[in-house]
Amino acid sequence: MTGHGKNPDKRNQLIQLTIICLCAGIVIADVFLPLGFVLWILYLVPLLLSVWLTGRYAPFIIAWLITGAILMSNLISVALRQDPSDLPDRAVFILMIAIIALLVYEIRTSYTLLEAEVIERRKTQKNLEELTHNLEERIKKRTRELSEANRDLNEDIKKRRKLETALETANQKLSLLSQITRHDISNRVFALLAELDLAKDLSSDPRFTESIGNLERTSMAIQDQIMFTKDYGEIGAQAPAWFPVTPLIMSAEDQLHSPEVTITVNCDGVEVFADAMISKVFFNLIHNALRHGEHVTRITFSYTRSGDDLIISCEDNGIGIAQQNKIHIFKKGFGKDSGLGLFLCHEILSITGITIQETGEWEKGARFEIHIPDGGWRITKS
């Protein structure tokens, strides 16, 4: 740091000494060689050298020094040689020197600003190069990390595909085994029911007939259980889709066919986004009313809007559901028979975020409300 500080000072001293020597030499030459402008033009050399001096007003100081030298040489020339004074010419040259000093000052100022700008640009370029280098390093590092992450992700995808393939194969085998098992059991239960029916006709003992009835009910419960496993296994097997409500209800009515019960459907144009097993929901609601409503003569399906949501209601004029049983009816195994119908309804609807609850009054009839959130329903014009 000391060396850098001394170099400008030494350079200034050297330039100042050169300027003084030049001015002194020009004065001496002017005294002995009165050449006028031809010699005075040499004063421009020290004036131009002032550009490299560190002082801000160095050109004006040198201009004053040259002015003094010109006037001094004039006085010496008149005194020594007794020549006529050429002061007017010297005054013109002094004015020219002042103008050139102003130009040199402007050049020096511009040079200083340009030098500062060059230094600033060099610093900026250096910083930019460092930033570029750091950015390149970060990009390389990030690219390497992304490459490693992509490689790991590809490995995970390959493993997942293998697992999915294995799981799909296992599901296919389990599905096939389940179908075979259900088929075999159904056949055996059907044969058992046929034998029990025949046994009832052949026996007149009331106790034997009662036992046969119990066996028959047990066999039918097994048959219901088998049908439930079949239906439950199909939940979620297909992607959810849009289904019109009215045709589903009418189809369920045709399957259950109960002429003494009037089924009214006020759901024209209503469609729901649900699992493909949605038809089982309406089938089980009608079946539940027919089997457990005791004196049901009317079942009504309708819909109302609740804010952005939709509520589809299934009402009957049967016995209804006791208050203490309302929180249990959608649980697996609760009920007079298999206790699987309403549980199946709940499971099918939950696939697409639909809920169901019972809001009827005991001895006035059951009322099931299917609550469909916004986005899961739409009403189309016929």
N, C-alpha and C positions, 0 to 999 in steps of 0.2 A: 504494500500500500504506500510505503514511503517512496519507493522508486517511481510509482505512477504519479505521485504528487510532485516530484522534482523535475520530471521531463518537461511539462508545460512551462515551468518557471525558467528552465534553462533555454528552452526554445524562444520564450519572450525576450530574455536578455540578449540572446544572439541576434534576434531580429532588430531589437532596439539599437544595439551596437552597430549593426550593418547600416541602419537608416541614418544614424548620426555620422558615420564615416562617409556615406554617400553624399549627404548634405554638405559636409565639410569639404569633400573633394570637389563637388560642383561649385561651391562658393569660390574656392581657390582658382578653379579653371575659369570661372566667370570674371574674376579680377584680372587675370593675365590673358585670357582669350575672350574678348568681348564679341561673342558670336550671336548674342541675343536669343531669339526663340529657339534657334538650333541647339543651343546649349541648355536653355531652361527646360526644354522638353524632358531632360534627364531627371527633373524633379518628380516626374510621374512614377519613376521606379520606386522610391521610398514610400510614395503615397499608396501605391498598389501593394507594397509589402505590409502595409498596416492592416490588410484584410486578415492576416494570420495572427495578429496580436489579440490577446484575450480581453482587453479593455473594450467596453461597449462603444465609447466615443473616440477610439484610437484614430480613425481617419481624420476627424476634426483637429485632434491634437497635432498630428503630423502635418496637416494643412497649415496650422498656425506656425509650426516650426519652419516649414518651407517658406511661408510668407516672411518670417523674420530673416531667413537666410537670403532671400531675394532682396529685401530692403538693405540688409547689411552689406551685401556685395555691391549694391548700387552706391552706398556711401563710401565704401573703400575705393571703388573705381574712380569716383569723382575726386576723392582726396589725393590718391596716388598719381593718377595720370592726368588729372584735370580735364577729363573728357566732359562733353556736355551731358547733362542728366537725361537718362531714358526712362525716367520714372513713369510716364504715362503708359509706355509699353509694358513695363513691369506690373503696373496696376491692372492692365487688361489680363495679363497672364495670371496674376493673383486671383482675379475674378474667375478665370477658367479653372484654376486650382480648386477654388471653393466649390464650383459646380461639380467638378470631378470627385471631390471629397464627399459631397452629398451622394453621388452615384455609388462611390465605393462603400459608403455607410449602408446604403440600401442593399448593395450586393452582399456585404458582410452580414447584414441582418437576415437576408434571405438564405444565405449559406448556413447561418447558425440554425435557423428554423429547419432548413432541409436536413442538416446534420442531426438535429434532435429527432426529426421525423424518421430518418434512416435508422437511428439507434432504436427508436420505439418500434419501428417495423421489424427490426432484427430481433428485438425481444419478443414481439408478438409472434413472429415466425418461429422462434425457438420454442415459445410456449405452445404454439399450435402443433409443432412437430412432436413435442412431448405428449400433448393431449392425443394426437393421432396415434402415437406409439402405444400409449396407455389404452386407447380405445381398441386398437388392433389386438393388443394382448387380452383385453376383456372379451372381445368378440371371439378370439380363438378359444379362450377358456370357456365362454358360454356355449360356443359351438361344440366343444368337446363334451361339456356336461349334457347338452341336449342330445348329442349322439349317443352318449352312454344311457341316458334316460330312454331314448327311443329304442335302443337295443334291449334294455330291460323290459320295456313295454311290449316289444315284439315277442320276447320270451314269455311274458305273462299271458299275452293273447294266445300264443301257441298252446300253453298249458291249459288255459281256459277252454280253448276249442277241444282239446283232448278230453277234458273233464265233461264238457257239454255233450260230446259224442258218446262218452261212456255213460253219462246220465240218461241221455236219450235212449240208448240201447237198453239200459236197465229198466227205464220206464216202459218201453215197448214190451219187454219180457214180463214185467209185473202186470201190465195191462192185459196181455194175452193170458197170463196165469189167472188173473182175476176174472176175466170173461169165462174161461174154461171152468173155473171153480163155481162161479155163479150159475152157469148153465147146468153143471152136474147137480148142484144142490137144489136148484129149481126143479129139475126133473124128478129128483128123489122126493122133494116135498109134495110135488103134484101127485106122484104115485102114492105117497102116504095119505094125502087127503082123499084120494079115490078109494083106498082101502078102508079108511075111517068111515067114509060115507056108506060103503058096502056093509061094514060092521054094524052101523046103526040100524040098517034095514034088517039084519039077521038076528038082532038081540032085542028082547022085550024087557030085560032087567033095567029098571030106572037108574040104578047106581052105575051100571055098565055104560048106559047111554050118557050119563053125566060125565063119566071119565072120558068117553069118546069125544064129547063136546069140548072138554078141556084140552085134549090132545089136538083137536081140530083148531082151536083158537091159538094154541101154541105154534102149530104149523103155519097158520096164516101170519102170525107175528114174525116168524122166521122169513116168510116170503116177503113181507113188508121190509124187513131189514135188508134183504138181498136187493130189493128194488132201490132202497135208499143208497146203498153202497154204489150201485150203478149210477144213480143220478149225481151223487156227491163226487164221484170220480170224474164226471164230465164238467164240473164247475171249473172255469178258467182254461179249459182245453182249447177254446177258440177265442180269438180277439173280440173284445166288446164291439157292438155295432148299434145302429139305430133301429128300433123296433116300434111299429105302431101298436098302441095299446088295445084298441077296440077289437081287431082281428084276433089277438091273443086270448082275450076274454071269451069271445064267441067260440073259439076253438075249444077252450076248456069246458064251456057249457055243453057243447056237442058231445064231448067225451064222457061227461058225467051224466048227462041226460036225465033230468028230474022234472017231469011235466008239472008236478004239483007246486013247484017253486018258480016264481017269476023273477028273471034276472034282467035288470035294466042297466044299460051302459050309456053313460053321458060323457064320453071321452073322445068325441069325434075330433080327428086331426092331431091328437096328442101322440107324440113319439118320445121314447126314452132311450138314452144311451146306456146300454146294460149288457150283461153277460148273455150269451146265447141261450142259457137255461132260464131266462126270464119268464118263459111260458109256464114253467113249473110253479112260479110264485102265484100266479092267478089261479092255476089249477088247484093248488093246495088251499088257497083262501076259500074258494067255492066248496071244495071237498070238506074242509074243516067246518064250514057253516052247515052243510048238509048233514054231517055225521054227528056234530056235537051241539047244534043249535036247538035240538029237541022239537020245536014247533015252528021252524023257519018256513015262511011262505013267500018271502021277498028278499032279494039281494040286489043292492044298488051300488054301481060303480060311478064315481063322479070325480071331478078335480076342482081345486081352488088354487089361487096364487097367493103366496105368502112372501111379499117383497120380491126378490129376484128368484125365489125358489118356487117349486110346484109341489102340491100335495094331492096324491091320488087316494081317494077313500073307498073302502069296501065296507058297506053297512048291511046288517041284516036285522030282522025283527024277532030273533030267537031269544034264548035265555040269557045270552051274554056271558061275560067272564067275570068271576068274583075278583074283588079288588086285591085280595092277598095273592092272587095267582098271576096278576098282570106282569110282574117283574120276572116271572119264571117261565112263561109260556114259550119264549124263544130259546130256552136252554135245551140242550140235547137230552132226550129221554123223559122230559116232563110231559105228562098228558095221560089220557085214559088208554090210548092204544100204544103205538110205538113211540110217540113223542118225538117224531123226527120231521114232520111236515113243516111246522113253523120254524124249526131250527134250520131246515134246508132253505126256506124263504130268506131268512136273515143272512145266511152265508152267500147266497146268490146275489142279493142286492148289495152286500158290502164290497163286492169286487169293484164296483164303480162309485163307491162312496155314498150309496143310497141307504137310508135308514128306514126302519119300520117300527111302529109302536101301536098298542091297542088303547083306545080312548073311549070305548063304549061304557054303558051303565049296566050294572047287574040287573037282570030280569027285564031289561028294555032292549037288549040287543048288543051285539058286538060291533065295533067300529075299528077297522085297521087303517092306519094312515101311513102311506108310503111317501116319505119326504125326499124329494129329488133336488139336489143343489143346482145353482145356476150353472149353465153350460151342459147339464146332463139331460135337458128336456127342450123340446121345441113343439110349436103348434103349426101345422101346415094347413093350408086351405085346400078343401076338396074341389 
